[in-house]
Every structure is written in structure tokens, then in C-alpha cells.
Amino acid sequence: MYDDKNARRGYVPEDRLQFMGVELQKLKEAAKDTLYLLNRGYSVKNATTFVGNHYMLSERQRLALARSISPDIDVEKRKKKQDLCKEVYIDGFNTIITLEVALSHSLLMRCMDGTIRDLAGLRGTYRIIEQTQSAIHLLFKELENKKVEKAVFYLDAPVSNSGRLKLLILEAAKEYPIITEVIVIHDVDRTLQKLSGVISSDAIILNHCESYMNILPDIVDKLEDTWVVELWQ
């Protein structure tokens, strides 16, 4: 059933050095500088490159800055869009992978806009791991807690094993009183950007969608032994 039973989604051994102690304090200072530049109109790429070079950060540390820090105006807009919805549209890989990372005890970022993001990266390749099924059930349980009546999952067609993940989602859905659809398409991001009731932590999707449910923190904060780092406070 699993492609790699012993896999830990998002696990990088160097994280214990790069996101703890002195390195973590350095990252928090870098986060302040990154926010300063973003609030003055610098792009995320230019801001994290400039700050990353100044503090001599690794590529993974720079990615953490890019995922965690957003200009104040974007944070305010995103928070105003949060809502509880009876019908939700889920960024499938984005959401499930973050929960897999949490269950793997790998690094997660608590971001300025209130979302939780991972640093795992997809890059067109996805494998079913031991934590996948648990991640799906955690999601469904929280949807049930929030009285969601219908959930539509969107999966990226070009990503490997999207068909297998669809079957796992539909099988898990049988245990919950939630009408469930799983749609595999090529333009998930663009589709979600036009909808309301979105579940995703993708910043671009959150900037453009009508409304979203920020469900991942509610799930992750109930789990034990998760590793969540906050750079902006």
C-alpha cells in the first residue's frame, strides 16, 4: 500500500541545526528585516535574497522566510477572508502534505497570516507514505467538527499518484457524513483562486479567493510532538 513505509515527509536532518538555538534567533532577526522590505514593496524573492545574503542563510532558511513572512497589507486581507463554510473546496496535496509533515514530526512554520505551512515541496512527485491515511482522516474529522456538509478535493493531475490519493480520500470519506468529491485537474491553483470556502495555505490562492477556512492550525495544535517554528514574534 505504501511506497515507502519508513518515509518521513519533509524531514531534513540539518533542520535541527538551522532552526534551533543561535540559528533560530538569527532567523528571527532576518524575519524582521524581510518584513521591513516587503512592507516597502520589495518582492518576496528580492527581499529574501537580500536578507539571506546578509545573514548568510541556507536555501532552506530562505524558503522558511518566504513561506512565513508576508507584507502587513496581505496579512490583513487574508485574515478578513477567513470564514466557516458548509461547503469547502480543498487544495488536496497542499493540505494533506502539511498534515503528513506534522505526523512525521518534521518542521512546520506558523506564519504571519495565521496559517501553518511546510517546507516539503512537491515538484511533481508524490508518494503514498504511512502517514497519508492518518492525515486524510484527521482532515475529515476536523471537517466534521466544523459541521461541513460537502467537501470537494482538487488534486493536481500532473503530480504522480494523484489517482491513488483520490481513491484513498474517497475510501476514507465513507466513514463521515460529508458529501465528498475528488477532482483531478491541471489547474488547481487557478480554479481555487476563483472560489469561496477554500482550504489551502498557498499564499497566492489566499490572496485571490473569495473566502477560506484556516483549518490546519486547528488540527496541528491538537497533535502531540509536532515541531512548529514561529519566526515573526
C-alpha angles and dihedrals in degrees: 000000000000125000089210118005093190097048120124110206112230095001115151116170092213091062090082088063100036099046104038138068118348092359091055092051089050090051091052090054089048089051091058091052092046091052090049091055095043091052088055095054104268115145118247090248095051094043095050092044093052094044093040091055092047094052094034092237126179121246090256092052089051090050089053090055092048092050096042107041125065132168113268093246092058092046091052093048093048094049091052089056095058113116143154110245135187091213120044136186112211130208090221105196093036093054101038094046092054090053090048088053090051092050090047089056089237127145120295129178125223101211135209093252091057096256127122116230135182131217095220100110124203108217093181096299124102130166130192109244135183092268095052097087093045090050091054092049092048088055094049092047091054091046088053091048089054092050094245110172101189132026125189114192119203118202127187110249096209092056115098117251094016088133093053092048089051090057092049091052093049092047092051091046090066089075095058135065092237125114102235133195128176117201122188111203141152099239107048096147095050092046094051092047089068097049140082124224092041123169110204140110094213106126096214092051091049091050092056108030121097095236140340142198113233095211104150098077090053090056100039095047090059093055125092126235096014120152111222120169125198118199103174101066 
